[in-house]
Amino acid sequence: MNKPTAFFPTLLLSLAISLSFAGFAEAKEPSSDAKHSVTHSSKNTAKKDVAVNKSKKEKVAANRKSAKSEKVALKDAKKVKTAAKNKANKVEKVAKKTSKTEKIAKKSLKTGKTVAQKFTPSTKVERDAQRKDRNREKLAKISRTGKISQAAKYAAKPVIIASTPAAAVASIRNSIQQSSNTPLTLNVESRAALVMNAVTGEVLYSKNTEQALPIASITKLMTVMVVLDAAQPLDEPITITDDDVDRMRNTTSRLKVGAVLSRAELMLLALMSSENRAAHALARNYVGGTPAALAAMNRKAHAIGMSNSRFFDGTGLSSGNVATPKDLALMVKASTTYPLIRRFSTTSEHAVAINNNVQQFRNTNYLVKSPDWEIGVSKTGFINEAGKCLVMQAKIKQTPVVIVLMDSMGKYTRIGDAQRVKKWLEAVPAN
């Protein structure tokens, strides 16, 4: 009877413990309905966030679109305003032009004479054509009148020593002459040089004057002299041909084959810018052609006393064209008797219309633009055999002086030598 009684309480205790564990597990694990409720709430929150972000983006895009539209509207308004202003200006110009035309017509009726209206070009082709005509008119005036440039007025008349009064010669001699009392020693870096009084013929400085050297484009002075001596029409049109292209040294030129210029324009470019094709075309169109031109050049050299010189072409590209500094001094002195050579060789720059294109040419000797120099004749030259050369007639201390500088090595050596000669002559005291 005791054993069953003891077992019963134990059974009740075990049952109670089992029930408590079941309740704990049930309390720990939520129901499926609760789980579904939480998940649905999260999804709704996410949807709301997406909707808010989308709304913000749409609002920003709308603002940007509105700002862009405003900018476009302002730009269009500005364009319309500018167009209206331009149209008003155009109408005003037309009205002024019409008024001017009416005034001219009234004036013509009063005076009984027809007043020529000035042509105003409206296109680039018309402007180029007008500029070309203007340049040709200027050159035609030069050809007819022989007008002398401002820098060369002092040399307007040929220098003839025999006709110079003795008192004037004495005055010039006293102005500049070599003297043992010269305060400065002249150091010229050019290989050969000569400085000569252009009126008296007195040599003021000399260096290697007896040796005949290549003279390069100094040749062009002689080429132009014989062309002028031949009295060919200066306004005659000359075409640059393939014969004028340099095959000897393959030098370049801005005068293209087919370009047409007057004889005066070719002389200007040959002397001012040292254009080889211009010089070759001048010799080629000489009476009798290039051979006759070369013969005339050599005859001219002999006639003016250039005993050690010879010419084989009219450009100076041939190293066979040689002369001594004394020869070149005589050639420069002779060239001063030609007004056009004085004018063309000292022109600082000139625009030429070539094939409807206006090209600017400049002088190869920039000293012609210097206010410190009064230059009557100028010519530069260069080939490898000759080095850098420069010849000038300039007025220093009121005296015309011929300066010859040959075979200078550096780019600016000949210019530096010319400046040194000028300072040296200015420092010579009058006796």
Phi and psi in degrees as a GROMACS rama.xvg file:
@    title "Ramachandran Plot"
@    xaxis  label "Phi"
@    yaxis  label "Psi"
@TYPE xy
-75.5943  -34.6548  ASN-2
-66.542  -47.3298  LYS-3
-62.8711  -37.1471  PRO-4
-64.112  -38.3518  THR-5
-74.0455  -30.1247  ALA-6
-73.107  -31.2678  PHE-7
-63.8697  -47.1866  PHE-8
-60.6897  -35.5724  PRO-9
-65.0371  -40.7742  THR-10
-62.9267  -41.2919  LEU-11
-64.2469  -38.8543  LEU-12
-65.5494  -41.7742  LEU-13
-65.1702  -38.9537  SER-14
-65.6767  -39.5567  LEU-15
-64.8412  -41.6456  ALA-16
-64.4118  -41.0276  ILE-17
-62.8647  -41.4008  SER-18
-65.4629  -37.184  LEU-19
-67.5692  -39.7247  SER-20
-64.3203  -41.2031  PHE-21
-63.2416  -39.7348  ALA-22
-67.5803  -36.8597  GLY-23
-65.4453  -42.3436  PHE-24
-65.3622  -37.629  ALA-25
-68.1105  -35.9979  GLU-26
-73.0511  -32.1884  ALA-27
-71.9676  -40.372  LYS-28
-95.2132  116.83  GLU-29
-68.9363  164.808  PRO-30
-79.0756  161.551  SER-31
-65.2817  -31.0612  SER-32
-65.7577  -38.5621  ASP-33
-67.2272  -42.5145  ALA-34
-59.2224  -45.6483  LYS-35
-62.0659  -37.5396  HIS-36
-64.4611  -42.668  SER-37
-65.797  -44.4998  VAL-38
-61.9986  -43.0299  THR-39
-62.9195  -39.9074  HIS-40
-63.6987  -41.3717  SER-41
-63.0727  -41.6954  SER-42
-64.4617  -40.3242  LYS-43
-62.9044  -40.5124  ASN-44
-63.6863  -43.3083  THR-45
-63.1097  -41.7231  ALA-46
-62.8528  -41.701  LYS-47
-61.1297  -42.4342  LYS-48
-62.0858  -43.2104  ASP-49
-61.9202  -42.4547  VAL-50
-63.8869  -39.9079  ALA-51
-65.0119  -45.5726  VAL-52
-61.2951  -41.6071  ASN-53
-63.4478  -40.8378  LYS-54
-62.9681  -42.0041  SER-55
-62.9281  -46.2556  LYS-56
-60.4944  -43.3026  LYS-57
-62.5827  -37.5951  GLU-58
-66.3274  -44.1441  LYS-59
-62.5639  -43.7658  VAL-60
-62.2525  -40.3627  ALA-61
-64.3072  -40.0944  ALA-62
-63.8288  -44.0377  ASN-63
-61.802  -44.409  ARG-64
-61.8659  -39.8092  LYS-65
-65.6475  -43.2832  SER-66
-63.7179  -41.425  ALA-67
-63.3576  -41.618  LYS-68
-62.2202  -39.4136  SER-69
-63.8223  -43.3123  GLU-70
-61.2093  -46.4222  LYS-71
-60.6995  -40.4957  VAL-72
-64.7182  -41.7753  ALA-73
-63.7295  -42.3217  LEU-74
-62.5851  -44.1835  LYS-75
-63.1821  -39.2656  ASP-76
-65.2071  -39.4137  ALA-77
-63.8555  -42.3359  LYS-78
-61.9104  -44.852  LYS-79
-61.5569  -41.6354  VAL-80
-64.1162  -44.2403  LYS-81
-63.2833  -43.5286  THR-82
-62.2381  -40.9183  ALA-83
-64.7719  -40.0335  ALA-84
-64.7415  -45.1478  LYS-85
-61.9325  -40.34  ASN-86
-64.2629  -40.6612  LYS-87
-64.3724  -41.8421  ALA-88
-62.8386  -40.7073  ASN-89
-64.2105  -44.2918  LYS-90
-61.725  -39.7059  VAL-91
-64.7805  -42.0517  GLU-92
-62.6038  -43.3721  LYS-93
-61.9291  -40.4683  VAL-94
-64.0974  -42.5542  ALA-95
-62.5142  -43.3483  LYS-96
-63.2087  -42.3874  LYS-97
-63.0563  -41.994  THR-98
-62.0016  -41.2011  SER-99
-64.0321  -41.9346  LYS-100
-62.1898  -41.5325  THR-101
-63.7085  -40.6846  GLU-102
-61.9545  -43.986  LYS-103
-61.4499  -41.4792  ILE-104
-64.0182  -42.1152  ALA-105
-63.1786  -42.3657  LYS-106
-62.2658  -40.2651  LYS-107
-62.8835  -39.5772  SER-108
-66.0955  -37.4871  LEU-109
-69.2514  -47.4254  LYS-110
-83.4442  -22.0938  THR-111
80.0072  9.90592  GLY-112
-116.56  149.257  LYS-113
-85.7599  125.091  THR-114
-96.0173  122.929  VAL-115
-73.664  129.567  ALA-116
-87.2541  143.396  GLN-117
-74.8021  128.93  LYS-118
-78.2402  126.965  PHE-119
-109.473  111.562  THR-120
-67.6132  142.795  PRO-121
-111.152  -16.6812  SER-122
-119.221  164.472  THR-123
-62.8501  -38.54  LYS-124
-63.3953  -43.2076  VAL-125
-66.0721  -39.4082  GLU-126
-63.8702  -44.4343  ARG-127
-62.319  -41.2802  ASP-128
-64.4324  -40.6508  ALA-129
-65.4269  -41.7967  GLN-130
-63.6431  -39.3252  ARG-131
-63.4471  -43.4778  LYS-132
-62.7779  -39.9916  ASP-133
-63.7405  -42.1649  ARG-134
-63.2993  -41.0312  ASN-135
-66.0651  -36.779  ARG-136
-63.5655  -42.3464  GLU-137
-61.4471  -46.0151  LYS-138
-66.2482  -34.7541  LEU-139
-65.0217  -38.575  ALA-140
-64.6446  -40.809  LYS-141
-61.3144  -43.2928  ILE-142
-63.5501  -39.2401  SER-143
-79.2201  -39.8892  ARG-144
-98.7716  -21.3551  THR-145
63.6577  36.1326  GLY-146
-61.9998  139.934  LYS-147
-102.582  140.329  ILE-148
-66.4807  158.017  SER-149
-59.3213  -40.367  GLN-150
-70.1608  -16.5391  ALA-151
-113.801  15.7798  ALA-152
-62.7962  -31.8423  LYS-153
-65.3178  -22.5706  TYR-154
-105.391  29.3232  ALA-155
-63.6708  -32.7402  ALA-156
-104.002  145.946  LYS-157
-57.4866  140.422  PRO-158
-85.9221  112.178  VAL-159
-121.233  111.175  ILE-160
-61.8465  -37.485  ILE-161
-62.8277  -30.3845  ALA-162
-90.7864  -3.14741  SER-163
-79.2087  127.128  THR-164
-58.1491  147.269  PRO-165
-61.0664  -37.6427  ALA-166
-64.3554  -40.0348  ALA-167
-66.6655  -41.3478  ALA-168
-61.7782  -42.151  VAL-169
-62.8977  -39.0057  ALA-170
-63.9693  -43.7547  SER-171
-65.5011  -40.533  ILE-172
-61.1569  -38.1931  ARG-173
-73.9754  -22.1346  ASN-174
-70.36  -51.6146  SER-175
-137.282  122.438  ILE-176
-157.815  156.22  GLN-177
-68.3778  142.237  GLN-178
-151.469  146.863  SER-179
-70.6106  -14.5708  SER-180
-90.615  8.61693  ASN-181
-59.4234  125.635  THR-182
-73.1678  -18.593  PRO-183
-119.98  150.123  LEU-184
-100.443  127.147  THR-185
-85.3347  118.864  LEU-186
-113.199  102.8  ASN-187
-97.3616  130.549  VAL-188
-85.4203  -17.2944  GLU-189
-62.5951  150.581  SER-190
-63.2233  -38.3622  ARG-191
-137.019  143.642  ALA-192
-155.258  155.571  ALA-193
-152.612  136.417  LEU-194
-124.142  125.308  VAL-195
-134.562  139.287  MET-196
-68.0171  118.288  ASN-197
-70.5238  -19.8257  ALA-198
-91.2526  -48.9696  VAL-199
-88.6662  -18.9788  THR-200
80.7312  3.68098  GLY-201
-71.1339  131.99  GLU-202
-82.8084  119.364  VAL-203
-92.5654  -26.9847  LEU-204
-155.797  142.799  TYR-205
-146.653  148.323  SER-206
-153.866  116.36  LYS-207
51.6853  51.3709  ASN-208
-86.6256  -8.36397  THR-209
-92.8911  -15.2713  GLU-210
-90.1078  130.737  GLN-211
-79.3665  125.302  ALA-212
-124.439  156.607  LEU-213
-59.5082  139.433  PRO-214
-111.553  -2.6109  ILE-215
52.1484  -133.72  ALA-216
-76.0237  -0.97732  SER-217
-59.2728  -23.1709  ILE-218
-50.8431  -35.5884  THR-219
-61.3592  -24.9944  LYS-220
-60.3035  -45.2384  LEU-221
-68.4329  -38.8708  MET-222
-57.7576  -47.9735  THR-223
-68.3034  -36.1188  VAL-224
-60.321  -45.4739  MET-225
-71.1535  -30.7389  VAL-226
-65.4687  -42.0228  VAL-227
-67.8035  -36.5283  LEU-228
-62.4135  -31.9753  ASP-229
-74.4269  -10.4558  ALA-230
55.1678  39.7973  ALA-231
-76.6921  151.879  GLN-232
-58.7368  126.545  PRO-233
-76.737  -20.7695  LEU-234
-95.8965  6.83299  ASP-235
-68.7976  128.002  GLU-236
-72.5878  136.394  PRO-237
-127.23  132.559  ILE-238
-96.6027  132.752  THR-239
-74.387  124.345  ILE-240
-115.176  177.282  THR-241
-65.1635  -23.2896  ASP-242
-65.3709  -23.449  ASP-243
-85.724  -6.85444  ASP-244
-72.4369  135.131  VAL-245
-74.6457  110.74  ASP-246
-98.1551  -10.4028  ARG-247
-78.6337  -47.5763  MET-248
-121.271  -0.712053  ARG-249
56.5252  39.6493  ASN-250
-73.3749  153.992  THR-251
-93.3853  166.106  THR-252
-154.399  146.874  SER-253
-86.4455  -5.25575  ARG-254
-87.8215  97.4108  LEU-255
-72.8085  153.44  LYS-256
-60.1162  129.811  VAL-257
104.096  -14.3559  GLY-258
-66.9869  140.818  ALA-259
-117.917  122.98  VAL-260
-135.19  159.726  LEU-261
-76.4022  162.743  SER-262
-60.2241  -37.746  ARG-263
-63.8371  -41.3776  ALA-264
-64.4147  -39.5135  GLU-265
-64.6878  -39.5374  LEU-266
-64.777  -40.7905  MET-267
-60.4041  -48.2402  LEU-268
-69.1201  -33.8247  LEU-269
-65.4086  -41.719  ALA-270
-83.2797  -41.6741  LEU-271
-77.967  -52.7331  MET-272
-104.221  2.84484  SER-273
56.6523  42.4196  SER-274
-72.1981  116.938  GLU-275
-68.3189  -39.7044  ASN-276
-66.6595  -33.34  ARG-277
-64.8381  -45.5413  ALA-278
-65.5355  -40.9963  ALA-279
-65.0646  -39.6237  HIS-280
-65.7312  -35.458  ALA-281
-62.7113  -45.3838  LEU-282
-68.5435  -38.373  ALA-283
-65.4175  -33.78  ARG-284
-94.8202  11.0547  ASN-285
-68.221  152.742  TYR-286
-59.9412  113.283  VAL-287
98.2079  -1.74718  GLY-288
83.3173  -170.682  GLY-289
-60.0614  -43.6962  THR-290
-57.889  -40.6549  PRO-291
-67.7743  -36.5865  ALA-292
-64.7475  -43.5565  ALA-293
-64.8201  -39.683  LEU-294
-62.4277  -41.3017  ALA-295
-65.7299  -37.1908  ALA-296
-64.3567  -43.1817  MET-297
-69.4778  -35.4331  ASN-298
-65.4199  -42.7099  ARG-299
-62.3912  -42.2563  LYS-300
-60.5596  -44.0459  ALA-301
-64.4895  -38.3851  HIS-302
-66.9024  -32.4272  ALA-303
-96.1543  7.35307  ILE-304
94.4043  14.4748  GLY-305
-83.1536  76.7642  MET-306
-73.8598  -20.3016  SER-307
-109.078  19.145  ASN-308
-110.642  157.503  SER-309
-156.317  151.127  ARG-310
-126.435  131.356  PHE-311
-115.405  -12.9326  PHE-312
-153.914  166.797  ASP-313
-93.038  -1.1222  GLY-314
-102.56  -31.37  THR-315
98.6128  1.42451  GLY-316
-70.2611  -22.6355  LEU-317
-80.9822  130.345  SER-318
-73.7945  -5.4792  SER-319
-76.2103  -14.6714  GLY-320
-75.7015  105.531  ASN-321
-129.674  159.665  VAL-322
-168.183  159.749  ALA-323
-89.385  162.519  THR-324
-55.0576  -35.9397  PRO-325
-63.7001  -41.0452  LYS-326
-60.8903  -45.1173  ASP-327
-65.9782  -35.2814  LEU-328
-61.9542  -39.7026  ALA-329
-67.3884  -37.9405  LEU-330
-67.3285  -42.5866  MET-331
-63.0468  -42.973  VAL-332
-61.1412  -41.0233  LYS-333
-67.6526  -35.81  ALA-334
-68.4347  -22.3416  SER-335
-69.0521  -13.7377  THR-336
-82.7583  -0.329366  THR-337
-107.513  108.529  TYR-338
-55.1859  -39.9475  PRO-339
-67.4486  -35.0733  LEU-340
-66.6774  -41.1881  ILE-341
-61.8067  -41.9603  ARG-342
-70.0809  -51.176  ARG-343
-67.2979  -39.7751  PHE-344
-73.2435  -18.0916  SER-345
-108.265  5.32125  THR-346
-70.13  128.668  THR-347
-76.9476  -37.1626  SER-348
-160.35  158.527  GLU-349
-157.381  137.72  HIS-350
-97.3496  134.409  ALA-351
-127.172  133.568  VAL-352
-87.4773  115.274  ALA-353
-124.751  116.848  ILE-354
51.9446  49.1913  ASN-355
66.6642  12.452  ASN-356
-119.856  131.124  ASN-357
-90.2559  122.422  VAL-358
-116.331  138.993  GLN-359
-98.0448  126.048  GLN-360
-113.685  144.363  PHE-361
-125.796  158.747  ARG-362
-72.6469  138.815  ASN-363
-75.6434  -10.926  THR-364
-113.714  101.533  ASN-365
-73.006  -4.17045  TYR-366
-67.7569  -20.0711  LEU-367
-65.3568  -20.3705  VAL-368
-91.2031  -10.2243  LYS-369
-73.7863  131.24  SER-370
-70.1021  -12.7722  PRO-371
-82.9185  -10.0524  ASP-372
-116.914  142.792  TRP-373
-120.508  92.7334  GLU-374
-101.889  131.513  ILE-375
-95.9693  -40.5156  GLY-376
-138.684  141.744  VAL-377
-146.982  140.966  SER-378
-157.318  135.269  LYS-379
-108.274  167.362  THR-380
-159.932  150.248  GLY-381
-161.065  127.934  PHE-382
-142.265  165.195  ILE-383
-57.1955  -40.7986  ASN-384
-69.8672  -27.8658  GLU-385
-95.6534  -21.4316  ALA-386
70.3674  -167.757  GLY-387
-82.6152  127.318  LYS-388
-122.565  153.742  CYS-389
-153.007  129.82  LEU-390
-126.346  142.322  VAL-391
-149.44  152.992  MET-392
-114.135  122.607  GLN-393
-134.991  154.96  ALA-394
-98.4782  114.851  LYS-395
-124.942  125.033  ILE-396
53.3507  46.0687  LYS-397
63.8475  16.1645  GLN-398
-122.275  126.588  THR-399
-66.256  126.335  PRO-400
-128.172  136.78  VAL-401
-97.0709  129.269  VAL-402
-119.276  125.412  ILE-403
-122.216  123.007  VAL-404
-128.541  121.614  LEU-405
-125.548  144.907  MET-406
56.5708  58.5982  ASP-407
-88.4602  142.991  SER-408
-87.1058  -52.3459  MET-409
-78.2162  169.414  GLY-410
-65.0291  -37.0149  LYS-411
-111.095  8.72319  TYR-412
-63.2932  -45.163  THR-413
-64.9301  -36.2714  ARG-414
-68.0608  -42.3236  ILE-415
-62.0137  -40.4823  GLY-416
-62.8165  -42.0667  ASP-417
-61.6594  -40.9116  ALA-418
-66.0839  -38.1493  GLN-419
-66.4618  -39.437  ARG-420
-61.6208  -44.0044  VAL-421
-61.6407  -47.4565  LYS-422
-63.2911  -38.4991  LYS-423
-64.7324  -43.9701  TRP-424
-68.1198  -36.7611  LEU-425
-67.8018  -24.0026  GLU-426
-86.3914  -10.793  ALA-427
-69.0337  124.526  VAL-428
-75.2741  148.196  PRO-429
-77.4987  136.707  ALA-430
